[in-house]
Amino acid sequence: MKTIKIILIIISVLFLAFLATGLIVKETKYSAKVEIDKPITEVFNNFSKIDSIKNWIPEVQSVEVVKNNPGITGSIYNVVVINQEQEINLTEKIVAYVPNEKLTLFYDAENMLKKDDYLFTENNGKTTITLNANCQSDSFIMACMFPYFKSTFREQDQTYLNNFKDFIENK
């Protein structure tokens, strides 16, 4: 009986620690970076074309324009992604667009709210894309889980940046 009490106490402490994560950590932040052997104009133009996203993010099944603003900022797209054989519908909004400098995207994917801030710099004809990402959730349980998946999120975004590098350099 004493062993059962100890196990229940350990499980209770772990569960409370898990719930405390959602109270303490309100957002999960990380960054990723890639250097591309192409000029900044070519890199930015190809990166900012919404219809070519399928070339480096293979999970994207379709992209539908909801609102297309002439100045790009404020444009909204519905994106369908297949992840682990499950269809996920998300909304992508362009929050900031500064040609050859910055592209900020906001995603609303069911219980995940994500802001991707891409910064573009050029040095000696090579372009560096730096991603600063911020994930939050409007679901408390999901917010508790995000900090534990930070490395997974970072690896996935790094893979997408590497895929883009391969795509643009072999184009």
Phi, psi and omega in degrees: 000322180297322179297319179296319178297317180296316179298316179295322178295316179298314179298318179297317179296315179297319179296317178295322177296319177299313179293325178295330177304316180293333178279325185274312183263106183274335180212152179251121182243144175200171179221162177213158185210148176213144176249131185240135183274058178213157178292154186300322182298314180294318180296310183297316181299317179288324181292323185275357177280110184297328183284348180260005183299332180296340181289338180232350173240091187295340180287343180289123180263322180203155177227127181238130179283125176262315180214122182244106180272142179300325180271013179071306181303131182097351177294144183230139181226145170262127183239134176252126182237140173255118180231118182052049178062019177242132180277128179239126176261129178225158178251130178246130178234134176276114184268323179218140180215106176238107186310133178063013180229310191207143173218119180245126181242141176242129180245137172240103183241084181057257182263011181242126175248122187226136175242121177252118180251105181263126178247134183245128176226153180234139177214118180055043177079002178250140182253135175250129174253124177246125178257127170245112185251151181219119180246137175221172176218148174270001175254127183299317181296318177296321178298327177292329185276327187307315181301331180282345179252012182305313181293326177294316177300314182298313180299319180295313180293325176295321177298316179297319177296319177295321176298319178296318178303311179300316180299310186286324182284336180259010182284000000 
